[in-house]
Amino acid sequence: MVVPEKDNIRLRELRPADKPRLAQLANNKKIWDNVRDFFPFPCLKKNAIDFIAICNKEDPKVTFAIEYQGDLTGVAGLVLQTDIYRKSAEIGYWVGEPYWNKGIATSAVILLINYGFEKLTLERIFTGVFEHNKASQRILEKCGFIHEGIFKNAIIKNNRVLDEYRYGITKNQHKAL
Ligand SMILES: CC(C)(COP(=O)(O)OP(=O)(O)OC[C@H]1O[C@@H](n2cnc3c(N)ncnc32)[C@H](O)[C@@H]1OP(=O)(O)O)[C@@H](O)C(=O)NCCC(=O)NCCS
């Protein structure tokens, strides 16, 4: 295991055996409505198999299963940036609906940013959240991210133009928490 445990929540590598549950949890329009369009919907077992195979090839590991009390509940990951942005990463996460509002995503984000700053020696972690996604904005604020601004009309999702709320945290801001 690469990332330590917190509040019965741990981040671990995705395994081929996760395929059916991963597809079942991910196959939810309420999740798809808050993520990028490349996230498959409907999410089939084949999509889960392909996703797990890609994650298993990562070096360094940046995508993890979120496990709560031994159950697979979702996925959290970092997208490492390149060139002059190579000390930055974008964070992304989702939790299956049966597990919402138990603090799982919050703990997963804390574990993942610890890993990003300590093990991957990142300087900055950031993300963009759809304007209506108040739960995700709350998670980021609880984890110490700064609301850095609003990118007006940056997103089109479900044929609606939306603002993107941008959040970021630096290694030093994280250390000071
Ligand atoms: C957003 C998501 C990750 C939340 O996961 P979770 O495990 O339920 O999150 P947590 O329990 O750690 O925290 C949710 C927080 O948002 C709050 N919240 C939930 N719904 C809310 C709403 N409609 N308005 C305001 N706050 C809300 C909760 O009360 C909680 O805050 P609290 O601890 O202060 O009470 C999950 O709903 C999800 O996967 N959604 C679809 C995908 C997605 O949005 N991914 C993030 C893209 S940026």
The ligand as an ORCA input file, in Angstrom:
! r2SCAN-3c Opt
* xyz 0 1
  C     -19.005     15.044     -4.465
  C     -18.734     13.654     -3.852
  C     -17.311     13.235     -4.208
  C     -18.906     13.766     -2.331
  O     -18.474     12.557     -1.732
  P     -18.791     12.270     -0.174
  O     -17.972     11.117      0.238
  O     -20.248     12.211      0.006
  O     -18.231     13.629      0.486
  P     -18.003     13.932      2.048
  O     -18.990     13.166      2.844
  O     -16.565     13.760      2.376
  O     -18.286     15.499      2.133
  C     -19.426     16.075      1.513
  C     -19.647     17.445      2.132
  O     -20.524     18.186      1.285
  C     -21.700     18.537      1.994
  N     -22.783     18.527      1.044
  C     -23.384     17.466      0.467
  N     -24.330     17.879     -0.380
  C     -24.325     19.239     -0.354
  C     -25.059     20.263     -1.000
  N     -26.017     19.962     -1.876
  N     -24.769     21.551     -0.708
  C     -23.807     21.870      0.174
  N     -23.058     20.939      0.824
  C     -23.327     19.650      0.567
  C     -21.824     17.498      3.081
  O     -22.643     17.959      4.132
  C     -20.342     17.367      3.478
  O     -19.901     18.485      4.218
  P     -19.816     18.443      5.854
  O     -18.833     17.351      6.198
  O     -19.343     19.796      6.226
  O     -21.181     18.127      6.367
  C     -19.763     12.600     -4.375
  O     -21.053     13.088     -4.164
  C     -19.570     12.314     -5.845
  O     -18.793     11.433     -6.209
  N     -20.279     13.067     -6.690
  C     -20.189     12.887     -8.160
  C     -18.777     13.095     -8.726
  C     -18.149     14.404     -8.294
  O     -18.817     15.394     -8.048
  N     -16.817     14.404     -8.208
  C     -16.055     15.617     -7.905
  C     -15.858     16.402     -9.152
  S     -15.039     17.944     -8.791
*
